[in-house]
């Protein structure tokens, strides 16, 4: 069985697969990447049995094209901010940090990577109460990863770590679950986005062949859900 999965699932999914294959000897291969780009590969005929997307729209698109025969949400995430320890001390509030005129904001690439789309939704929320601030934030935003032409992130580094340490951005808005790893890195800090301002990122699967059914069901079981939560994801509400 071949799985194509959003890159943000790498850590949790690898742990779940290790546990699954202790009792199931099926040969399973995985390809990780931005979900939008993976969907395009599937649409052009690349083989995939199970597609795990960081949003619901990409699996639904495969259903509408009769490429997939079922789709289900399976876990959720939210957004968080990574920046330098110095900026986090200077601007301890997330919106205060985003408002700082000297700060360059890095995000994933919308359409190609769902995380970029979720950030756009976050900006939409900000715009409701602070339209001028939203325009200013948008002007200082750079789509630096997850796109067709984005440079590869160096092996062993997180996108936020690389972008900030290489001075391409002063902060990065990405998935909250990465903050567990970021907390262990020197000179970096994380700022939470309150739940009422945040965006819920719902991850969904698309079943493309019958080979996917056993493992797809395994992902929905309590044990697998706990693995996701231990890796910083949140349960579906």
N, C-alpha and C positions, 0 to 999 in steps of 0.2 A: 504494500500500500504506500502511496506517495501523498504526503501532506504538504500543502502550501500554507504558510502561516505568517501572520503579521509579526514583524521583528520584535515588537514589544512583548510577545509571548515566549520568546526564546528560553529564558530561565525557567519559568514555571512549566512550560510544555516539556522541556527536556527532563525535568524531574518526574513529571507524570508518566512520560513514555518509559523511563527507566523502571518505574514501579509496575506499569502495565506489562512490560515484557518479561517480568519475573514469572508470570503465569500464562503468557501468550507468546508463542515463539514466532509469530508472524514477522516477516521482514518489513520494517517500516522505515521509510526515508523521509526527510524533512527539508524543505527549502523555506528560508525566512527572508522577508523583505517587506517594503511598503505595500500595504494591502491593495491599493489602487493599481500599482504596477503588476502585482501578482494576478489580479483579476484580468488585466489585459493579456497576460500570457495565456491564461486559461481560455480566454475568448479566441485567441489565435491558434488554439489547438494543442498547446502543451499539456501533457498528461498530468492529471491531478485526480485523486480519489476523494479527498476531503480538503476543503478550503476553510481556514479559520481567519476571519477578518476582524479588524478593530472597529468595524461599524456594521450596521445592518443593511445599508444600501447596496454594497457590493455583492453580498450573497443574494439579495433580492433581484439584482440585475441579472445574475446568472440563472435564477429561476425563471425570470421573464423571457429569457432567451432559450429556455428549455435545455440548458446545459446542466443545471442542477435540478434535482427532483424534490428536495426538502431543505428548509432552512430553519434554524432555531437559535435564539440568543443563549449564551452559555456563561457569561461572566461580565463584570463591569469594571470600569476604571474611572478616574477623574484627572483633572489637571493639577499641576504644581509648578512652582518656579524655582529654578536653580540660578544662583548668582555667586559672586565672590563673597567671602566672609566680610570684607570691608564694606561692600555696598549693603549687605544685609544688616550690618550694624548701623550704617548711616540712615537707611530707609527700612525700618523694621516692619512696616505695613506694606502688603503686596501692591495696593493701588498707589500708595505713595512712591514706591519703587518704580512702577510703570510710568508714573507721571514725571519722573526726573528727566529734564530735557536733554541731558547729556548721555542718557542710557540707550544703547542699541539693543534691540530685542531680537533674538533668534527664535525661529519656529521651524516646524516641518513644512513641507510644500503641500498646500491645499490640492485636493483632487487626486494627487498621486499617493499621498499619505493621509489617512483619516485624522491623525493628530493635528495636522494643519487646518483641517476643516473644523475640528473642535475649538481650536484657538479662535477661528473666525466667529464661531458662535459666542465665545466668551466676549470678544470685542463687540458683538451685537448687543449683549447684555449691558456692557459699559456704556454703549451709545445711548441707551434708553434714558439714562440720567445725566450723562456727561458727554454730549455729542461732540463738543470741541476737543475734549480730551481724547475721545476715541479716534478722531481724525489725526491728532498729534501722535498717538501711539502707533496707529497704522503707518504713518510716514516714517517712523523709526524702526519698523519691523522688516526683517530680512528672512526670506524663506531659504534656509541654508542646507537642509538635509531632506532626504526622502523623496527627492524629485528625479526625473529621468536623467538630468545632467548634473546632479549633485555629486561632489567628490565622495569617495569612499571614506568612511570613518575608520581611523587606524585601529587595528586589531587590539582588543583588550581595553578600549576606551569607550565611555558613554558619549553619546552625541553632545550632551550639554557640557561635559568635561572638556572635550576636544575643542568645541567652539569657543568656550570661555578662555581656556588656557592658551589658545592660539590667537586670541584677541579678535576673533571675527564677530563676537557679540559680548555684551556685558551681562546678559542674562538669557536664559532659555526657558520657554514655556513648553513643557512636555508632560508626559504621563506621570501621575503621582507615584506609581509603584516603584519607579526608579529611585525614589528618595531614600529607600533603605540602603542602596549602594552608595549614593552620593554622601550620605551621613558619615561614611568611613573615609572619605577623601579629604586630604588636607587642603585648606585655603578655599574650599567651596562651602556654601550654605544653601539651605532650602527655606522658602517662605510658603506657608499654606495659603490657599485660596479658600475662603469660607464656603461652606456647603451651599448657602443660599445664593452665592455669586458664581459658584462653580458649574461645570458642565458634566453631566453623566455620559460617559463613553460606554455604549453597549456593544459588546463583542458578539458576533454571530457566526455560525458555521453554515456552510453549504455542502450538502451531501451530493456528490457527483456520480459515484458508483456504489453498488451494494457492499463493496469491500469496506466501505467507511463506517458501516452501521455499528459494529461492535465497539470500535474505539470511540465513535461519536457518543454512544450511550455511556461509555465509561467516563467521558468528560463531564457528564451531567450528574454523576454519582457524588455522594457526600464526600468521599475520600478525595476525589479530584478537586472538588470545589474548595476543600480545605487547603490543598496545595496552592491553588491560586491565591487564596486569602493570605496564606503565609508569605507569599511573594509580593504582597502589597496591593492586590486587586480587591474589589469589593463584590459582595453578592448582589444579585439582581433584586431590585425592589419592586 
